[in-house]
Structure formats: C-alpha cells, structure tokens
Amino acid sequence: MTIYNFCAGPAMLPADVMQQAQKEMLDWQGLGRSVMEISHRSKEYIALAEQAEQDLRDLLAIPDNYKVLFSHGGGRGQFAAVPMNLRGRGETADFLTTGSWSQDAFDEASKYLSSHLVSKTAVKEGLSFVPSITADMVNPKAAYFHYCSNETVDGIEVSDVPETGEVPVVVDMSSNILSKPLDISKFGVIYAGAQKNIGPSGLAVVIVRDDLLDYAMTETPSFMHYQTIAKFNSMYNTPPTYSWYLAGLVFKWLKAQGGLEKIAAVNTQKAELLYQCIDESDFYINKVHPDFRSKMNVTFHLPNTDLDGVFLQEAEAEGLVALKGHRKVGGMRASIYNAMPLEGVVALTNFMGDFARRNK
Ligand SMILES: *Cc1c(COP(=O)(O)O)cnc(C)c1O
C-alpha cells in the first residue's frame, strides 16, 4: 500500500531524493564513505555546499547583495538570532501576529528588545483574516518588522508583503519557502527551519541583506552571529552537513521539476482540490477566509469531535497518515508541501468524500 504522509514537520521529502540518499548512503562520490562521514573542509564537501547555495540562489533568484546562511538551530533558533543580530538598529521591533508561530517569535524577541504588536489575525463572519499592514502603522525607529508568511499550526498564509517604509521586513518562511516564486528584494531577512520544505530538521536557511550584518548585540553567540556565519561561509563551526547535503538534493529536485513557477502551479492545484472537497461537503469545516487559506497546511474540523478518532483510524488504514491537527487547534491538518504528490491529495479527497457520505 502506498503511504501518503501529511505530517506538518518533520515532513515527507521527495521520494526521488530519499532514493538517491539511500543509494549514496555508504559510498558518496566513490569515496567509500558516507557524505556524513567526511570533513566539512574537504574539497568534495565544499563543492557540495557551494552547489547547494547556488541552486537555492537560482531557484529564488536571490540578488547578490543577500547572503545565504546555513545555520544551526531550526526555526526557533532564529526567533532569538533575529533580535540579537538586529538589536543594534533599535530598542523595539514591530510584529504582525497571525497564529501560534509568530506569537512565539514575538515572545522570544521580548527577551532581547521590546516587542510591539502592530496587528494580528481577526475574525469576521466566523472567518479568520489578516489585516493589511501599511507604512503608517509601523514605527520608523523599529529595528525590524516581523511576520510569519505561513502559520503551520493554524493554516493561515499571508501572501502580501507588509508595507513598512524603511523598516526591514523579517519573515519566518519555515513552512512555505520554495512553494512559489518570491521577490527577495522586499525583505531584510528571510529564515526557515528546514524540516517542512527543505530537508531534515536542525538546519535553518537564512537569507539576509548584507547591510543588516552590522547590528548584532556583542553578547550574540558566535555561531548565531550572522556576520560571523557569513564570513566563514556557514562553517564557523561544523555545519549540519548531512542536512545540508539533503537540502542540496531537494534544490536539485526542485530544479528538475521546472523551478518554483511549476511547483507553485502544482501546489495551487493540490490546495484547490482539498479546499473544494471541504467546501462542497457540508460536513468538513475550515474557518480561514479564502484569501488567507494556506496552500501548505490545510486545517479542517469534522462536524463533531467524537468522529475525530474514527476518521484518523480509517484514514491510516488507507495509508493516509499524520492528519491529526495540532493540539492547540484540534481537528485535522493535511500538510501538503512541495514533496506531496498530487495523487496523495486525490487519495485524501476520495477518502474524505466517502467518509462524509457514511457519517452525515
Ligand atoms: C516548524 C516551524 C518553526 C519551528 O521550527 P523548529 O525547527 O522546530 O525550531 C518555526 N516557525 C514556523 C512557521 C514553523 O512551521
């Protein structure tokens, strides 16, 4: 039976990538060793690292005045690294909070500076939506403006980049980076924990505009210090080498799919199919305004929580696994990142349709 893994993170990786990693596990590039068993300073590894960065730059069209850092500590590491690295720009930072992750980023930043809430998710006619941010709402003296482009737990995606005037925009893109093309020049810092759309957990990819490298607090640990990481090409300390290798395979896979325009079209098709199934069912409920529905994490509730257990059990018996919603919101969540094939979503919607008919 085919297993379709809807886990929010660590999430499934493309089957082709996993097969290549398996094939190369014991003998990478004829070295008679695994890539995880060689020095990060070897010429072979350095070539891999540089290629991965180049492929990421190509995919996202990252301009030359941005550094790409392969850092430790996942997404939450950046919740602390961002305020520590930008504290020199100001005593306060402005936040848009749209759900669980941006709230946690807000709280963590408060240890290093004064976090200020500019706006947050609101509810109109029972549907969650995210108010637009315009420059007049932002404190021009703020060190930065932070938001999360995709709330993994809540299933809320923000597509418009906030208008902040001169204040650099910092975005947590952990769960929707590489899901569609992006205008990098609108951002000061983009960061993402790897385990949703990039590779294994532990790694964070940080894309930072180079004029922002000079503002760190002196207490910033060296391995989290953007300027230091950049100076050492992300090898100030030993990087998460195997995660970097797998990320590189994922970038190559994305290029082979035709790049981000192509993957975005597939992602739209997958999400539309699933939301259509929910909307037409008279059974499943999604409470996010259509403009802010996530294309990566589709959340929904059954009409009655007593059915949750059976739904999950029957889904699992069909090979549809890890659909349980986050404990903070309950219900169900189908995470359909880049690696989820269209067939997985078709299988899920077939099951959901059938389950609804039988349990109405
Ligand atoms: C998963 C996630 C994180 C946390 O990542 P960790 O690697 O567990 O620290 C942060 N932000 C978002 C949006 C996430 O989805």
The ligand as a MOL file (V3000), in Angstrom:
LIG
                    3D

  0  0  0     0  0            999 V3000
M  V30 BEGIN CTAB
M  V30 COUNTS 15 15 0 0 0
M  V30 BEGIN ATOM
M  V30 1 C 8.2050 24.4400 12.4030 0
M  V30 2 C 8.2020 25.9130 12.4860 0
M  V30 3 C 9.0800 26.6260 13.3370 0
M  V30 4 C 9.9790 25.9410 14.3370 0
M  V30 5 O 10.9930 25.2400 13.7960 0
M  V30 6 P 11.9930 24.4300 14.7500 0
M  V30 7 O 12.9800 23.9340 13.7660 0
M  V30 8 O 11.2170 23.3640 15.4490 0
M  V30 9 O 12.5870 25.3730 15.7110 0
M  V30 10 C 9.0420 27.9960 13.3200 0
M  V30 11 N 8.1970 28.6680 12.5180 0
M  V30 12 C 7.3400 28.0260 11.6950 0
M  V30 13 C 6.4230 28.8210 10.8220 0
M  V30 14 C 7.3140 26.6340 11.6620 0
M  V30 15 O 6.4480 25.9980 10.8360 0
M  V30 END ATOM
M  V30 BEGIN BOND
M  V30 1 1 1 2
M  V30 2 1 2 3
M  V30 3 2 2 14
M  V30 4 1 3 4
M  V30 5 2 3 10
M  V30 6 1 4 5
M  V30 7 1 5 6
M  V30 8 2 6 7
M  V30 9 1 6 8
M  V30 10 1 6 9
M  V30 11 1 10 11
M  V30 12 2 11 12
M  V30 13 1 12 13
M  V30 14 1 12 14
M  V30 15 1 14 15
M  V30 END BOND
M  V30 END CTAB
M  END
